[in-house]
Amino acid sequence: MEERAFFIESQTTRPLELQCPFCRTSATYELRWMVRKKKNRPPQGADELDRARFEKAQSYMVLLDDKVSCKNLRCRKRFDVSGIKTMAFLNAEGGLPKD
């Protein structure tokens, strides 16, 4: 059974402050994330191995955007999103854990 059968997938955006490495301008960018929330119970037809994998599974988010365009009208160059995690586990309520 595929891992995707254990999760409900959706997309969301989150704001993040980034600095362009070319013009050094800071701005807030909306980055897209794929959110995978664990279902309440294992899917139908799951055997013992699949149930064990389901119990260990956790809700998480994966970053979809790896490049953004600078918001400075004079620059407008594309740069890599760096310095942030590309995956984050979610707590039981479905939100990001507190540090």
Secondary structure as UniProt FT lines:
FT   HELIX           3..6
FT   STRAND          7..19
FT   TURN            21..23
FT   STRAND          26..38
FT   TURN            44..45
FT   HELIX           48..56
FT   STRAND          60..63
FT   STRAND          67..69
FT   TURN            73..75
FT   STRAND          78..80
FT   STRAND          87..89
FT   TURN            92..93
//
